C-alpha cells in the first residue's frame, strides 16, 4: 500500500537556495513535523506544493527546483 503524502514539503537548502534535501509528510501524520539542520548556513523551509509539484517525486523536486531565498519560495531551476 502506497502512503498518501500531504501537499507540504520540508526543504533543507544552502544559502544560495540550492536544495540539499526534500521531505514529505504523510496525510495522516499526527502532531507537528519538525525538521532541524545542524549544518551551518543551511535552512529549513516548509512549503505548500501546487498540484504539479505534489505529483512529483522528491527526487524530481530536488533536481528541477531551487529556493528563491529572498521570497522563500520553491521555484523551477
C-alpha positions as CSV (number, residue, x, y, z in Angstrom):
1,X,0.0,0.0,0.0
2,X,1.4,3.4,-1.1
3,X,1.4,6.1,1.6
4,X,-0.6,9.2,0.6
5,X,1.5,12.3,1.0
6,X,0.4,15.8,2.1
7,X,1.0,18.8,-0.1
8,X,3.6,20.1,2.3
9,X,7.3,19.7,1.7
10,X,10.1,20.3,4.1
11,X,13.2,21.5,2.2
12,X,16.7,22.0,3.5
13,X,18.7,24.4,1.4
14,X,22.0,26.2,1.4
15,X,22.4,30.0,1.5
16,X,22.3,30.2,-2.3
17,X,18.9,28.3,-2.5
18,X,20.3,25.0,-3.7
19,X,18.2,22.2,-2.3
20,X,20.1,19.8,-0.1
21,X,17.1,17.6,1.0
22,X,13.4,17.3,0.4
23,X,11.0,15.6,2.8
24,X,7.2,15.0,2.6
25,X,4.9,14.1,5.4
26,X,2.0,11.5,5.1
27,X,-1.5,12.9,5.0
28,X,-2.5,11.3,8.3
29,X,0.6,12.4,10.3
30,X,-0.3,13.2,13.8
31,X,1.1,16.2,15.6
32,X,3.7,18.6,14.3
33,X,6.5,17.7,12.0
34,X,9.8,19.3,13.0
35,X,12.9,19.3,10.8
36,X,16.2,20.7,12.1
37,X,19.6,21.0,10.4
38,X,23.0,21.2,12.2
39,X,25.0,22.3,9.1
40,X,26.0,26.0,9.4
41,X,24.4,28.1,6.7
42,X,21.6,25.6,5.8
43,X,18.0,26.5,6.4
44,X,14.7,24.6,6.6
45,X,11.7,25.8,4.7
46,X,8.2,24.4,4.9
47,X,6.3,25.0,1.6
48,X,2.9,24.2,0.2
49,X,3.3,22.4,-3.1
50,X,1.0,23.1,-6.1
51,X,-0.8,20.2,-7.8
52,X,2.0,19.7,-10.3
53,X,4.7,19.8,-7.7
54,X,2.7,17.4,-5.4
55,X,2.6,14.8,-8.2
56,X,6.5,14.9,-8.5
57,X,8.8,12.6,-6.6
58,X,11.1,14.1,-4.0
59,X,14.0,13.3,-6.4
60,X,12.3,15.3,-9.2
61,X,11.6,18.2,-6.9
62,X,15.3,18.2,-5.8
63,X,16.7,18.0,-9.3
64,X,14.3,20.5,-11.0
65,X,13.7,23.2,-8.4
66,X,15.6,25.6,-6.0
67,X,14.6,28.0,-3.3
68,X,14.3,31.7,-4.1
69,X,15.9,32.8,-0.9
70,X,14.6,36.4,-1.0
71,X,10.9,35.3,-1.4
72,X,11.3,32.0,0.5
73,X,9.6,30.2,-2.4
74,X,10.2,27.0,-4.3
75,X,10.9,27.8,-8.0
76,X,11.9,25.9,-11.1
77,X,15.6,26.0,-12.0
